[in-house]
Amino acid sequence: MRAIQVKKTGGPEVLTLVDVPIPKPKANEAVVKIAASGVNFIDCYFREGRYPAALPFIDGQEAAGTVTEVGSDVKSVKVGDRVAYSNVMGTYAEYAAVPAERLVRVPDGITDQQAAAAMLQGMTAHYLINTTYPLKKGETALVHAAAGGVGLLLVQMARNIGARVIGTVGSEEKARLAREAGADEVILYSQQDFEAETKRLTDGKGVHVVYDGVGQSTFEKGLNVLRPRGHMVLFGAASGPVAPVDPIKQLMQKGSLTLTRPSLIHYVSTREELEQRAGDIFNMIAAGKLKLRIEYVYKLEQAEQAHRDLEGRKTTGKILLVT
């Protein structure tokens, strides 16, 4: 089978198309013929070595497809089932062996591409807005990269709750997309100081929560726009990792702020929670309450270009690789 392998860490050029055997399932695994794989910043972090992984490895952590073989102990899925999963390395490939406990069934009416686009980013947006900081009707949230994959989903979910959403974006086109998703106000950080503009839009009171997947370039000013006892939810580092935090100067003195650095894997740690979050996402898509923007679909062998476009902020919404 074809797969995209990382033999040494580095830039997008280290993503190498290779031919490897189709995996055989262990007793607790199912083999999935992958139809579509999601491309996410976490894939870039592993590729560049920011997150460690034993070399060589097949990149990617989000996919949907069809079960072709099951291990001897597997009872939850069977050959022919359409399934999706996330947080298991090795999705940039035609086939993958996946622990059956990580698989969720894809309901009728949801395509493989929709399922692949919804698992990691959809469940990320779900836990951020429902669990990490449960956003309430009437509260104000600042969403960075509001036209990105997670950003567009966060904006929609926040609007469904009845919260006020201020989004930051880098271009007029991305501003249009954020507004269409439901953002009340959009700040072009290339033209405006988002700190000053957010304070103006909130009459100096600040926001209840900042959902920040950008990191280094937005973090410090993000703390400055929080109201007393506000919450900084730092869930990514697209612009690079943030500097070490001084809890007294940056949290206590700015208003007894709360800082958290969550990860999806800890919010789907049980089978019950995984099925509940995935089920909620699929139901919202089916009901038209959550619209996925799948704008960029690359062939598997174009993984290098997909990473370049993602890191170069050339994309909006979701990026997929298809086999």
JOWO-V491711 format. One record per backbone hydrogen bond with DSSP energy under -1.0 kcal/mol. CO is the residue of the C=O (numbers start at 0). NH is the residue of the N-H. Records with the same first field share a line. If there is no record, write none. Layout:
CO->NH / NH
This chain:
0->19
1->93
2->17
3->58
4->15
5->56
10->13
11->14
15->4
17->2
25->28
26->72
27->99
28->70
29->97
30->67 / 68
31->95
32->65
34->322
35->63
36->320
39->42
40->44
41->45
42->46
43->47
44->49 / 50
46->9
56->5
58->91
59->89 / 90
60->86
61->37
62->84
63->34 / 35
64->82
65->32
66->79
68->30
70->73
77->80
80->66
81->105
82->64
83->103
84->62
90->92
91->3
93->33
95->31
97->29
98->101
99->102
103->83
106->109
110->114
111->115
112->116
113->117
114->118
118->122
119->123
120->124
121->125
122->126
123->127
124->128
125->129
126->130 / 131
127->132
128->134
132->134
135->138
138->163
139->207 / 208
140->165
141->210
142->167
144->147
146->316
147->151
149->153
150->154
151->155
152->156
153->157
154->158
155->159
156->160
157->161 / 162
161->137
163->140
164->183 / 184
165->142
166->186
167->145
168->188
170->174
171->175
172->176
173->177
174->178
175->179
176->180
177->182
184->166
186->168
187->190 / 191
192->196
193->197
194->198
195->199
196->200
197->201
198->203
199->202
201->204
206->226
207->230
208->141
209->232
210->143
211->234 / 235
212->237
213->238
214->217 / 218
217->221
218->222
219->223
222->225
224->206
226->229
229->257
230->209
231->259
232->211
236->239
239->215
245->249
246->251
247->252
250->256
251->254 / 255
254->228
257->231
259->233
262->265
263->266
269->273
270->274
271->275
272->276
273->277
274->278
275->279
276->280
277->281
278->282
279->283
280->284
281->285
282->286
283->288 / 289
284->287
292->294 / 317
295->319
297->321
298->301
299->302
301->305
302->306
303->307
304->308
305->309
306->310
307->311
308->313
309->312
317->295
318->38
319->297
320->36
321->299
